[in-house]
Amino acid sequence: MKKVILLIAVVAATTFAAFAFTAQTTCNATVNTEFTNDEYVQVEFKDLPSETQELLVKEFAGYEIKTIFQQVETKLLKVVVVNEEGEQTFVQDQEGKFVEEQQ
């Protein structure tokens, strides 16, 4: 019985430490999964900070987010979304607002 309790305590402590370490190391991390050109890299929604995820959900309500790119130097986003009207691309400006990219 003591071994079981000790094992549970060790697993809980390890899990807690792993989550704490992950939260500290991924807060400002940029995960680059694919180079699309010299300026932007593709990123996954789940890899973005929670504040950025919330911003995207609010900003693009009614759209399906297809692809997200992040500018290498400025960390500004380019978001490709889809709705009934078709596919649109939005680019984040220096003020944090999203402007439709003209093609």
N, C-alpha and C positions, 0 to 999 in steps of 0.2 A: 504494500500500500504506500509506503514511504517513497519507493522508487517511482511509482506512478505520479504522485504529487510533485516530486522533484522533476520528473520529465515534463509535466505540464508547465511548471514554472519556467524551465529552461526554454521550452518552445515559445511561451508567451513573451519572455524577455527578448529572445532572438527576433521574433516577429516585430515587436515594438521598436527595437533598435533598427531593424531593416527599414521600416516605414519612416522613422525619423531621419535616417541617413538619406533615403531616397528623396524625401521632401526637401532636404537642404541642398542636395546636389542637382535637382532638376528644376529648381525654381527659375533660374536664369539660363538654363541650357537650351541651346538651339539644336534640334535634331535634323540633320540634313540627310534626306533619304535618296534624293535623285537630283542631279544637276540638269536644269532645263535650258539654261543659257548662262552667260557670264555674270548676271546680276541676281537672279532669283534661284532659290532651291525649293523643292517641294518638301512640305512638312505634313505630318499627320495631325489631325485635330486633337487627338488624345495626348499628343506630346507638347501641346501649347500650355502655357500657364493658365490656371483656372480663371483669372481675370479676363484674359484674352478669349477664352472659350465662351464666357458669359457675354462679352461684348459681341462676338460673332452671332451667337444665338439670338440676341436682341435685335441686332442690326439686320439680320437676314431672316427674320420671321416670315414664313410663307414661302421660303425658298428651300431647295435642297442644296446643301453645300457639296459640290462635286470635287473640287481640288483647292488646296491652299498652298500658296507659295510665300516665301519670306525673302525679302531683299537682304543680301549678304551683309552690306555695310550698315544700313540704317535700321534693319529689323522690321521695316514696314511690310505690310501684307498685301498680297494680290489674291483675291478670292474669286473662283469660278463657281457660279451658282446656276441652278436650273429651276424653272417654273413652267407654267402652262404656255407662256409666251416664247419660251426657248431658253437658250444659254446666254448668260451675261457675265462679263468680267468686271470686277470692281477693284480699284487700287486705293490703298490707304494713303492719305496725304500727311504732311508734317503735323497737322493739327489732330490727327487721329480719325478724321472723317473719311468715309468711303465714297469715292467718285467713280461713276461708270467709265470704264476705259473705252475710248473711241477707237474703232478698228479701221 
